[in-house]
Amino acid sequence: MVSSKLQFKQFSAHVKVDGKALECYSIWVDKKAKHVSCWIASEAGKAFSVIFEKEETKRACATYLSVDGTEVDVPDDIFLREEDQSEWDFMKTSKGKGRSFKFSPLNVIEGEVTKGSPSEKSETPTTSRSCSRCHQCPSRHHWHRLP
């Protein structure tokens, strides 16, 4: 089954290109580690955004995003409402400057592509790894950055 969102409990995430959610392939869920991952097809040079959604829960949550191992420097994004959404589409590079998220080319050698991945079917596979974390805040009146 192909989905356009990664889902874990009351949270979901997806990647958008040209205003459309990309399909997720080979979705893998590790409930014990609270980790969800998938493959997405991409095109080198295409801009993308990462959308994180919180469905109904009364707890406030803080979210953080890293792309290719680098944490995106944006103000802490706190979900205050029971249902909320956050979208990231750029990374701050210096004071007052940033750059859009863009897929980069993926250089693979013969036999290196994982069987069943979208890259297996592509002449020029591309990638960008993103990771989103969410932490519940102890109360709505006590905000702090969690590790």
C-alpha positions in Angstrom: 0.0 0.0 0.0 1.3 3.4 -0.9 0.6 6.4 1.3 1.6 10.1 1.1 2.1 10.4 4.9 4.1 8.8 7.6 1.9 8.2 10.7 2.8 7.6 14.3 0.0 7.7 16.9 -1.5 11.3 16.7 1.4 12.7 14.6 2.0 12.6 10.8 4.6 14.0 8.4 5.0 14.2 4.7 7.1 15.9 2.0 5.6 18.2 -0.6 7.0 19.2 -4.0 5.2 21.6 -6.3 2.3 21.7 -3.8 1.7 17.9 -3.9 2.5 15.3 -1.2 5.0 12.7 -2.4 4.2 9.1 -2.0 5.9 7.1 0.7 7.3 3.7 -0.2 8.5 0.8 2.1 7.1 2.5 5.2 8.8 1.1 8.3 7.5 1.6 11.9 9.5 0.8 15.0 7.0 1.4 17.8 9.6 0.7 20.5 12.0 3.3 19.3 9.2 5.6 18.2 10.7 5.9 14.7 9.0 5.9 11.4 10.8 6.0 8.0 10.2 5.5 4.3 11.6 6.1 0.8 10.3 8.9 -1.4 11.0 9.5 -5.1 12.7 12.8 -5.8 14.3 14.8 -8.6 17.7 16.5 -8.2 17.3 20.3 -7.9 13.6 20.2 -7.0 12.6 22.3 -4.0 10.7 20.5 -1.2 9.0 21.2 2.1 8.4 19.0 5.2 5.0 19.2 6.8 4.5 17.9 10.4 0.9 17.6 11.7 -0.4 17.0 15.2 -3.9 15.5 15.4 -6.1 15.9 18.4 -4.2 15.9 21.7 -4.5 18.4 24.6 -0.7 18.4 25.2 1.4 21.2 23.7 4.3 19.8 21.7 7.6 21.2 20.4 8.9 20.0 17.0 12.4 20.1 15.5 13.7 19.2 12.0 17.0 18.1 10.7 17.9 17.7 7.0 20.9 15.6 6.0 22.0 15.5 9.6 21.9 19.3 10.1 19.3 20.7 12.5 17.2 23.4 10.8 17.6 26.6 12.8 14.1 27.9 13.1 12.3 29.2 16.2 11.0 26.4 18.3 7.7 25.5 16.8 5.2 24.9 19.5 1.8 23.3 18.7 -0.7 25.1 21.0 -4.0 24.0 19.5 -5.4 20.5 19.7 -4.9 20.1 16.0 -2.0 21.9 14.4 0.5 21.9 11.5 4.0 23.1 10.9 5.8 23.5 7.5 9.5 23.9 6.9 10.9 24.8 3.4 14.2 26.5 4.1 17.3 26.4 6.3 18.8 29.5 7.9 22.4 29.9 6.7 23.3 33.2 8.5 21.5 36.2 10.1 18.7 37.2 7.8 19.6 34.6 5.1 18.6 31.1 4.2 18.3 28.6 1.5 15.4 26.5 0.2 15.4 22.8 0.8 16.4 21.1 -2.5 17.0 17.4 -3.4 20.6 16.6 -4.3 21.8 13.9 -6.6 22.5 10.5 -5.1 25.6 8.8 -6.4 25.3 5.0 -6.2 27.5 2.2 -7.5 26.1 -0.8 -9.3 24.2 -3.1 -6.8 24.1 -0.5 -4.1 20.4 0.6 -4.4 18.0 -1.0 -2.0 15.7 -3.5 -3.6 12.1 -2.1 -3.8 13.2 1.6 -3.4 12.0 4.2 -5.9 15.7 4.7 -6.7 15.8 1.2 -8.1 13.5 2.3 -10.9 15.2 5.6 -11.6 18.1 6.4 -14.0 19.2 9.3 -11.8 18.2 8.6 -8.2 18.2 11.5 -5.8 17.9 11.9 -2.0 17.7 14.2 0.9 17.2 12.8 4.4 15.0 14.6 6.8 14.1 13.8 10.4 11.4 15.4 12.5 11.2 15.1 16.3 8.4 16.0 18.6 8.4 16.4 22.3 5.5 17.0 24.7 5.9 20.1 26.8 5.2 19.6 30.5 2.6 22.4 30.6 1.2 25.1 28.3 2.9 27.8 30.5 6.4 26.3 30.7 8.3 26.3 27.3 11.8 25.2 26.9 14.0 23.6 24.3 14.3 19.9 24.7 17.5 18.0 23.7 
